[in-house]
Amino acid sequence: MQHQNWQCPKCKNREFETGQVSGTGGFFSKFFNVQTQKFTTLTCTQCHYTELYKTDTSTLHNVLDFFGN
C-alpha cells in the first residue's frame, strides 16, 4: 500500500505514521475472538487525524488467531 502523496485533509500536513487495527466481523468471530477484519491506519503527525484503509486477511492468519487465543 503506497501513500507517498498522502496529505491530511484537515491541516494539509504531509507527514504521517502508519499502524494496524484488527477487529471482529460477525457473531461467531466475536464469540470465538477471531480478528477477521484488518485495517492499516495513517495518522497525521501534526493534528492526529486518522484514516483507516481495509486490508486483506489470510486464512492462515485467521486459523493462527483462533488457536492463539
N, C-alpha and C positions, 0 to 999 in steps of 0.2 A: 504494500500500500504506500503510495507516494503522495506526500503533501508538501512538496517543495514550494509551491506557490500559495500556500495557505495564508490567509490574512484574517485576523479576528474581526468579525462583523460588528463588534461593539466599539473597539478602540483603535482598530486598524494596525495593531501590532503584528509583526511577522514572526516573532519568536514564540515557540510553544514547547510543551513537554508532552510525551506520549505515555500511555498507560493501558491497562486492560481491566475490564469488568466482566464478571460472569454472573449468570442468573438462570433461574429455572424457567421452564416454558409452560407446563401444564400441571394438572393434578398429580399424575404419577411421578413426574420428575421432582415435584415439590415433596411428595411423600417419601421418595427414596433419596432425596437430597442430591440429585444429579444435575449438574450445571450444563444445560443443553443450549443455552444462549450465550454467545461470547461477543464482546464489543471492544473495539480499540477506541481510546479516548485521546483527544487533542485538547490541551488546556493552555490557554494564553498565559504567558509568564507575567504579564502586566496586570490584567484585570481579573484573571482566573475564570473567564468564560470557558465552558467546556462543551465540546461536541462529541457525540457518540457515533461510531461507524460500525455496523454489524459485520462480523467476520464469520467464516465458516468454522464449524467444529467437526472433528473427525470421529468416526465410530470408535476407534481405538481410545481416543481421549475420553469419550463418554463411558466406556467399559472400565477403564482405569479409575475414573472418577467414582463410579458406582462401588467398586471394590475397595477403594481407598478411604471411604468414609469411616 
